[in-house]
Amino acid sequence: MSKTVALHTLGCKLNFSETTAIARMLENDGFEKKNFDEIADLYVINTCSVTENADKECRQLVRRIQKKAPDAMVVITGCYAQLKPQEIASIPGVNLVLGAAEKFNIVSHLKDLTQNDSGKICSCDIEDVNVFTPSYSVKERTRVFLKVQDGCDYNCSFCTIPMARGKSRSDSIENVLQKVEEIAKGGAKEVVLTGINLGDFGKGAIVNKKHIEDFQSLIQTLDRQATIERFRISSIEPNLLSNEIIELVSNSKKFMPHFHIPLQSGNNKILADMRRRYKRELYAEKVGVIKLLMPHACIGADVIVGFPGETDEDFKVTAEFIESLDISYLHVFTYSERDNTHALNLSPVVPVYIRNERNKILRNISYLKMQDFTNKHIGQTRKVLFENVNKNGMMEGYSDNYIKITSPFKKEWVNTIVDWTI
């Protein structure tokens, strides 16, 4: 077959890192990489299936490919491919579906693929997926997302990720440090540690039995030994964010004062129905410890609105709790029914229009939170890593505590850490 490929990522930073790893494999096999909006011989879509919109977007992308490049081969992989391979295989134009265990074997599968293949599925039961495959993504050679953990052993009632990615497993600290040094040699200044359940790092890692590895020991090692200038922790569960980890970050010159801690609900009744492993009191305690040690730290949270059984009063409790927290921004998700999840058995179902209204309310709170957080730092000088150029000839970057900075483009500032007065 011809040797041009275009790739597209749906979903999280972890997916983004894996897409880049797949791209490197294909380039090493002789493929020339194209932009996704260009004509290519092969298209690879790495899917997400956290919400119904992600599924719809995948189907829309395949239709777009069919219109612009009807003779192209199309490969679908990722979470959607693992959860619903038959559904994807039935989409006109899809040639190959690769499940969780096969995405990194794409080169060998392509060797057996012909133009006549339609909807070929290469997958396995998720219980059989137990190997950790490292990956990292490079964007503008500035900030790199490094996968150090995969899978999840939790059973949150709304979530399909354990069914899509399997049991929790991770890399070894030695291997992570090696990957970080590779990234540093490539010129990047910042590494974002990513995983499905990052705080669970250490499970499934191949290490000396006498030496226990966990997330705290990982960041201690990186802080002491890595040559990269900046690290961020992408997201960590509140019940896995120990005070020792917070203290380590507060004393570190490499780990940025920025935490993203999933909340999902500020109501203990809803948290219990979600099968989360903490109560809102623990969440508030963690925010308090962070702000005590790092008043300048940025804290983000994930929240789901419209979960089954969430009454107007329940939502009001969540909104008031969020307003009381000294956090900086929210990622707000509208609850979406997912097959084979316990939440489908819960009632009453919240009408979609109410879910959307609640989403808007929390997004407004998030906007005000970020405005307030930024205003508190006006006049301060913070270290900003400038990344890229936007369409208006401006460049963007983030301060150590995740304040977005926009400035007229200066070539000498690209991939450079600059002292910046906000």
Secondary structure, DSSP 8 states (H G I E B T S, - for coil): ---EEEEEE-S-HHHHHHHHHHHHHHHHTT-EEE-TTS--SEEEEEE--SSHHHHHHHHHHHHHHHHH-TT-EEEEEEHHHHH-HHHHHTSTT--EEE-TTTGGGHHHHHHT--TT--SEEE---GGG------EEEEETTTEEEEE-EE------TT--HHHHH-S-EE--HHHHHHHHHHHHHTT--EEEEE-SSGGGTTTT----TTS---HHHHHHHHHHH---SEEEE----GGG--HHHHHHHHH-SSB-SEEE---B-S-HHHHHHHT-SS-HHHHHHHHHHHHHH-TT-EEEEEEEES-TT--HHHHHHHHHHHHHS---EEEEEE----TT-GGGG-SS---HHHHHHHHHHHHHHHHHHHHHHHHHTTT-EEEEEEEEE-TTSEEEEEETT--EEEEE--GGGTT-EEEEE-
